[in-house]
Amino acid sequence: MFGFIAKRYAKTRYVFNQLTEAATNDLNAGLSLRLATEKRALIEKLNREADEMDARIKQVGEMEEKGFWLCGKCGAENVDAPAVPQVEGVTIHCECGDAMKLIKRDQMTGQEKYESDKERKEAEDIAKQKREQAKAEEENAVNGEKTAKYFHGLAENNRTIATRIRQL
């Protein structure tokens, strides 16, 4: 009698442990998929930011060639005002009340050109770093999806074992 009860208990406990492990593996798979989804969202954000930076770099380059007005106080830009040198007594003012300065590549000093080129290079480097980070995150997302698939396989295996043990 005790042997029968012990055998039933051991069988039930083994099936329970297999189903518990299957549920744990399903949780791990779900977590891996969620993290991979978050990585994909981060990838999109990084690529979008890098694209915006590239567009802004191009825009500023064109603006420098044509000329634009820049407020030294608040950083506001005015590309609609005529890009002619300021005439004495005539200035363009920003909404903040500060006078704006004409920025035009052919009127820049050597130092200003150097600093402009340096800022452009730094922005290009940042955009490149964002793209590299996005590429690394892509690899992490793919690995997360592979991990989820692995855990789903383990869970299915645990359920199969539990079913076979029940049939004994």
C-alpha positions as YAML, in Angstrom:
chain: A
units: angstrom
residues:
- id: 1
  name: MET
  ca: [0.00, 0.00, 0.00]
- id: 2
  name: PHE
  ca: [2.75, 2.45, 0.95]
- id: 3
  name: GLY
  ca: [4.68, 1.54, -2.20]
- id: 4
  name: PHE
  ca: [1.66, 2.44, -4.35]
- id: 5
  name: ILE
  ca: [1.20, 5.78, -2.57]
- id: 6
  name: ALA
  ca: [4.94, 6.53, -2.76]
- id: 7
  name: LYS
  ca: [4.98, 5.73, -6.48]
- id: 8
  name: ARG
  ca: [1.94, 7.97, -7.15]
- id: 9
  name: TYR
  ca: [3.43, 10.76, -5.05]
- id: 10
  name: ALA
  ca: [6.81, 10.54, -6.83]
- id: 11
  name: LYS
  ca: [5.11, 10.54, -10.23]
- id: 12
  name: THR
  ca: [2.90, 13.51, -9.33]
- id: 13
  name: ARG
  ca: [5.82, 15.42, -7.85]
- id: 14
  name: TYR
  ca: [7.99, 14.76, -10.93]
- id: 15
  name: VAL
  ca: [5.21, 15.92, -13.27]
- id: 16
  name: PHE
  ca: [4.66, 18.99, -11.09]
- id: 17
  name: ASN
  ca: [8.38, 19.83, -11.16]
- id: 18
  name: GLN
  ca: [8.48, 19.48, -14.95]
- id: 19
  name: LEU
  ca: [5.44, 21.73, -15.37]
- id: 20
  name: THR
  ca: [6.91, 24.25, -12.92]
- id: 21
  name: GLU
  ca: [10.15, 24.30, -14.87]
- id: 22
  name: ALA
  ca: [8.18, 24.70, -18.12]
- id: 23
  name: ALA
  ca: [6.34, 27.70, -16.66]
- id: 24
  name: THR
  ca: [9.65, 29.20, -15.48]
- id: 25
  name: ASN
  ca: [11.13, 28.75, -18.95]
- id: 26
  name: ASP
  ca: [8.05, 30.41, -20.48]
- id: 27
  name: LEU
  ca: [8.57, 33.37, -18.14]
- id: 28
  name: ASN
  ca: [12.22, 33.60, -19.13]
- id: 29
  name: ALA
  ca: [11.25, 33.48, -22.81]
- id: 30
  name: GLY
  ca: [8.69, 36.23, -22.30]
- id: 31
  name: LEU
  ca: [11.24, 38.40, -20.54]
- id: 32
  name: SER
  ca: [13.78, 37.86, -23.33]
- id: 33
  name: LEU
  ca: [11.19, 38.84, -25.95]
- id: 34
  name: ARG
  ca: [10.21, 41.95, -23.98]
- id: 35
  name: LEU
  ca: [13.86, 43.02, -23.70]
- id: 36
  name: ALA
  ca: [14.37, 42.38, -27.41]
- id: 37
  name: THR
  ca: [11.34, 44.56, -28.18]
- id: 38
  name: GLU
  ca: [12.76, 47.32, -25.98]
- id: 39
  name: LYS
  ca: [16.09, 47.00, -27.80]
- id: 40
  name: ARG
  ca: [14.27, 47.36, -31.14]
- id: 41
  name: ALA
  ca: [12.61, 50.56, -29.91]
- id: 42
  name: LEU
  ca: [16.00, 51.87, -28.78]
- id: 43
  name: ILE
  ca: [17.47, 51.00, -32.18]
- id: 44
  name: GLU
  ca: [14.75, 53.01, -33.92]
- id: 45
  name: LYS
  ca: [15.33, 55.95, -31.58]
- id: 46
  name: LEU
  ca: [19.11, 55.93, -32.07]
- id: 47
  name: ASN
  ca: [18.82, 55.69, -35.85]
- id: 48
  name: ARG
  ca: [16.22, 58.48, -35.91]
- id: 49
  name: GLU
  ca: [18.46, 60.71, -33.77]
- id: 50
  name: ALA
  ca: [21.47, 59.99, -36.01]
- id: 51
  name: ASP
  ca: [19.40, 60.80, -39.11]
- id: 52
  name: GLU
  ca: [18.21, 64.04, -37.52]
- id: 53
  name: MET
  ca: [21.79, 64.96, -36.67]
- id: 54
  name: ASP
  ca: [22.93, 64.24, -40.23]
- id: 55
  name: ALA
  ca: [20.09, 66.37, -41.61]
- id: 56
  name: ARG
  ca: [20.93, 69.20, -39.19]
- id: 57
  name: ILE
  ca: [24.64, 69.03, -40.12]
- id: 58
  name: LYS
  ca: [23.70, 69.35, -43.79]
- id: 59
  name: GLN
  ca: [21.22, 72.15, -43.03]
- id: 60
  name: VAL
  ca: [23.77, 74.16, -41.01]
- id: 61
  name: GLY
  ca: [26.34, 73.74, -43.78]
- id: 62
  name: GLU
  ca: [23.91, 75.15, -46.32]
- id: 63
  name: MET
  ca: [22.89, 77.93, -43.93]
- id: 64
  name: GLU
  ca: [26.53, 78.92, -43.42]
- id: 65
  name: GLU
  ca: [27.04, 79.14, -47.17]
- id: 66
  name: LYS
  ca: [23.94, 81.30, -47.69]
- id: 67
  name: GLY
  ca: [24.28, 83.20, -44.42]
- id: 68
  name: PHE
  ca: [21.92, 83.41, -41.46]
- id: 69
  name: TRP
  ca: [21.41, 85.45, -38.32]
- id: 70
  name: LEU
  ca: [22.16, 83.92, -34.92]
- id: 71
  name: CYS
  ca: [21.27, 85.25, -31.48]
- id: 72
  name: GLY
  ca: [24.19, 85.01, -29.09]
- id: 73
  name: LYS
  ca: [21.93, 85.06, -26.04]
- id: 74
  name: CYS
  ca: [19.26, 82.44, -26.74]
- id: 75
  name: GLY
  ca: [20.64, 80.71, -29.85]
- id: 76
  name: ALA
  ca: [17.66, 81.53, -32.05]
- id: 77
  name: GLU
  ca: [18.25, 81.50, -35.80]
- id: 78
  name: ASN
  ca: [16.76, 83.67, -38.49]
- id: 79
  name: VAL
  ca: [17.33, 82.46, -42.03]
- id: 80
  name: ASP
  ca: [14.62, 84.67, -43.56]
- id: 81
  name: ALA
  ca: [16.40, 87.97, -42.90]
- id: 82
  name: PRO
  ca: [18.63, 89.12, -45.74]
- id: 83
  name: ALA
  ca: [22.17, 87.84, -45.34]
- id: 84
  name: VAL
  ca: [23.89, 91.10, -46.07]
- id: 85
  name: PRO
  ca: [26.47, 92.65, -43.79]
- id: 86
  name: GLN
  ca: [25.00, 94.84, -41.09]
- id: 87
  name: VAL
  ca: [24.80, 98.46, -42.01]
- id: 88
  name: GLU
  ca: [25.81, 100.81, -39.22]
- id: 89
  name: GLY
  ca: [22.80, 101.68, -37.15]
- id: 90
  name: VAL
  ca: [20.70, 98.82, -38.60]
- id: 91
  name: THR
  ca: [20.55, 95.59, -36.64]
- id: 92
  name: ILE
  ca: [18.27, 92.60, -36.52]
- id: 93
  name: HIS
  ca: [16.99, 91.78, -33.06]
- id: 94
  name: CYS
  ca: [15.86, 88.47, -31.64]
- id: 95
  name: GLU
  ca: [12.58, 87.97, -29.79]
- id: 96
  name: CYS
  ca: [14.62, 87.94, -26.58]
- id: 97
  name: GLY
  ca: [15.71, 91.51, -27.38]
- id: 98
  name: ASP
  ca: [19.37, 90.76, -28.06]
- id: 99
  name: ALA
  ca: [21.03, 91.77, -31.33]
- id: 100
  name: MET
  ca: [21.64, 88.95, -33.79]
- id: 101
  name: LYS
  ca: [24.96, 88.30, -35.55]
- id: 102
  name: LEU
  ca: [25.34, 87.40, -39.22]
- id: 103
  name: ILE
  ca: [26.94, 84.00, -39.73]
- id: 104
  name: LYS
  ca: [28.24, 83.42, -43.24]
- id: 105
  name: ARG
  ca: [31.06, 81.06, -44.18]
- id: 106
  name: ASP
  ca: [32.90, 83.46, -46.49]
- id: 107
  name: GLN
  ca: [32.83, 86.19, -43.84]
- id: 108
  name: MET
  ca: [34.11, 84.00, -41.00]
- id: 109
  name: THR
  ca: [37.56, 84.42, -39.54]
- id: 110
  name: GLY
  ca: [39.96, 81.50, -39.61]
- id: 111
  name: GLN
  ca: [39.21, 80.76, -35.95]
- id: 112
  name: GLU
  ca: [35.44, 80.80, -36.56]
- id: 113
  name: LYS
  ca: [35.82, 78.44, -39.52]
- id: 114
  name: TYR
  ca: [37.99, 76.14, -37.42]
- id: 115
  name: GLU
  ca: [35.43, 76.07, -34.61]
- id: 116
  name: SER
  ca: [32.57, 75.53, -37.07]
- id: 117
  name: ASP
  ca: [34.42, 72.63, -38.68]
- id: 118
  name: LYS
  ca: [35.28, 71.22, -35.25]
- id: 119
  name: GLU
  ca: [31.62, 71.35, -34.15]
- id: 120
  name: ARG
  ca: [30.55, 69.71, -37.41]
- id: 121
  name: LYS
  ca: [33.11, 66.93, -36.93]
- id: 122
  name: GLU
  ca: [31.97, 66.38, -33.34]
- id: 123
  name: ALA
  ca: [28.34, 66.16, -34.47]
- id: 124
  name: GLU
  ca: [29.31, 63.69, -37.21]
- id: 125
  name: ASP
  ca: [31.19, 61.61, -34.63]
- id: 126
  name: ILE
  ca: [28.18, 61.58, -32.30]
- id: 127
  name: ALA
  ca: [25.89, 60.50, -35.16]
- id: 128
  name: LYS
  ca: [28.38, 57.75, -36.06]
- id: 129
  name: GLN
  ca: [28.49, 56.58, -32.42]
- id: 130
  name: LYS
  ca: [24.69, 56.45, -32.33]
- id: 131
  name: ARG
  ca: [24.66, 54.28, -35.45]
- id: 132
  name: GLU
  ca: [27.32, 51.99, -33.98]
- id: 133
  name: GLN
  ca: [25.35, 51.72, -30.74]
- id: 134
  name: ALA
  ca: [22.22, 50.90, -32.75]
- id: 135
  name: LYS
  ca: [24.13, 48.16, -34.57]
- id: 136
  name: ALA
  ca: [25.31, 46.68, -31.24]
- id: 137
  name: GLU
  ca: [21.76, 46.85, -29.88]
- id: 138
  name: GLU
  ca: [20.54, 45.06, -33.02]
- id: 139
  name: GLU
  ca: [22.88, 42.19, -32.19]
- id: 140
  name: ASN
  ca: [21.58, 42.18, -28.60]
- id: 141
  name: ALA
  ca: [17.98, 42.09, -29.84]
- id: 142
  name: VAL
  ca: [18.72, 39.16, -32.15]
- id: 143
  name: ASN
  ca: [20.41, 37.31, -29.29]
- id: 144
  name: GLY
  ca: [17.42, 38.03, -27.06]
- id: 145
  name: GLU
  ca: [15.08, 36.54, -29.66]
- id: 146
  name: LYS
  ca: [17.31, 33.47, -29.94]
- id: 147
  name: THR
  ca: [17.27, 33.14, -26.15]
- id: 148
  name: ALA
  ca: [13.47, 33.35, -26.11]
- id: 149
  name: LYS
  ca: [13.28, 30.62, -28.75]
- id: 150
  name: TYR
  ca: [15.65, 28.46, -26.69]
- id: 151
  name: PHE
  ca: [13.55, 28.89, -23.53]
- id: 152
  name: HIS
  ca: [10.34, 28.12, -25.44]
- id: 153
  name: GLY
  ca: [11.99, 24.91, -26.64]
- id: 154
  name: LEU
  ca: [12.96, 23.99, -23.09]
- id: 155
  name: ALA
  ca: [9.45, 24.67, -21.86]
- id: 156
  name: GLU
  ca: [7.94, 22.53, -24.60]
- id: 157
  name: ASN
  ca: [10.39, 19.76, -23.77]
- id: 158
  name: ASN
  ca: [9.41, 19.93, -20.08]
- id: 159
  name: ARG
  ca: [5.71, 19.69, -20.98]
- id: 160
  name: THR
  ca: [6.40, 16.71, -23.27]
- id: 161
  name: ILE
  ca: [8.27, 14.92, -20.48]
- id: 162
  name: ALA
  ca: [5.44, 15.64, -18.04]
- id: 163
  name: THR
  ca: [2.89, 14.22, -20.49]
- id: 164
  name: ARG
  ca: [4.95, 11.07, -21.02]
- id: 165
  name: ILE
  ca: [5.42, 10.54, -17.28]
- id: 166
  name: ARG
  ca: [1.64, 10.88, -16.76]
- id: 167
  name: GLN
  ca: [1.11, 8.13, -19.32]
- id: 168
  name: LEU
  ca: [3.30, 5.65, -17.38]
...
